[in-house]
């Protein structure tokens, strides 16, 4: 269920994400399932950003000395990452988990000939993880955690399922994601059209609160250019990332509000087009209470170019124009 943020209206109805201070909007999990299931047949063709981030995330596995036997791909979508993990860690048991049954059907269809057909897949919510305690050595999650409206609970469930010393490696979208779209909608009406996303200090606090140790976080800004606002919105919908907020508007957005939003977005146009910023947060942390895997280079800190929590001296984000 790798995906992008919500992008249509919901009246602001926020609460504090316990332990993090992060703003939260409740997500309609059934609407989320339906949206990603519908998108499963064409998801891979549309999800170029997700594929690029997944490749970067899997490259970071090389920073660690690992020999995992039990691996979870949390938010596996169509199974591209699940199959890559199985190729990388031959002999390990790799489990793919996703909330959307349509995504798992697509993963099964793309699995290829036997023995890939035997790839174990489970339909479940990471916030209520149906796995035994200490049953995993490694969890990899690519662009799924932004769909969790209770991030501390999700991390607590993952920590419970990891053995002491097991590794969690993940990516998610940060608070600067779609800042241009958020600002354009704010000029049009008072509704929340783009979900709030976690910032790095809150992400680190949620990890620590769930019992993870030695968290290492890094951020990257990717800026995509679009010819029109419609093209941006279509690209978001193509991967199933419509509005699944529980407090979303149940009626169509009026044409007047839509025109005001588009006019506000057009004010941000450059020669390259209309910018859309994606803040990608990468993280790694060990489940507390055991011997931790070491970085492959033997360093005491994190991989080169990453910042270890606490984040007081966080360096500026890398910025990419896609």
C-alpha positions, 0 to 999 in steps of 0.5 A: 500500500505504498502511496502518496498523501490525501488530496481532497477536502476534509474539514480540519478535525485534528487531535494530538498523536499521543507521545509525538505532538504531531497533528493527526487526522483520522483515516477511514481504513475501509476507504483506504482499502478500496482506493488502493485496491482499485488502483492496483491494476495500474499502480506500478506504471504510475508510482515512479516516485515510490519505486525510486524511493524503494530503490534508495531504501533497499540500497541502505540495507547495505549499511548494515551487516545482516543475516535475517531469517524472517523479514516483513515487507510492511505495506508491500503493495504489488510486491515489487519490494517483497520480491527484491527482498527475497532475491537479496536474502535468499533462504530467508522467509519474506512476508508481504503485508498490505491493508488493501486486498487488491494490492495483494491480488496484484502481488500474487499475479505478478509473482511469476512461476513457482516457487515465487507463487508461494510468496506468503502474503497477508492482508492486515493493518500494521496498526493491529499487526497479526504477528507473534511477539519477537517473530521478525529479524527485519522490517522494511516499509516503503512509503506506508507509514504516512497512512497510519493515523496512530504512528506510535501504535504502528511503531509499538506493533512493529517493535513487538513483532521484532526480536530484540536487536531486530532492525526497522528500516523505513521511508515515509512522507514528511511535513513539507510534502505537497506544501504548494498544494496545501497553500493553494487550497488554504487560499480557497477555503477552510477545509483540510485538503492535504493530510498533515504529515509527521516531522522529523523530531516527532518521528524520532520521538515516536520511535523512542516511545515505542522502544526503538533505540539508536534511531537514525533519520535522514530527509530528502526533498524531491520536486516534481514539475507538472504542466497543470494542477489537473495533471498533478491531481490525476497523478495522485489519484492514479496511485489510489491516493484520494481522500480517505480522511474520516472527516472528508467532505461527502459532497463535490468541491464547488467550482468556485473553490476549485478555481480559487485553488488553481489560481493560487497554485498558478502563482507558483508556476516557474519556467519548468512548470508547477512544482510539487514538493515531496519530503521523503524521510528515511529511518532506521532503528533497532528494537531495544533489548538485544545485540544490535546489528552493526553498520557495514563500515563499522562506524559507531554512528549512522551511514554517511550523510545521515543524522542521528536523533536527537536532531538539534544539528540536523543538516539541510535536506538534499533537494532533487528536481525530478 
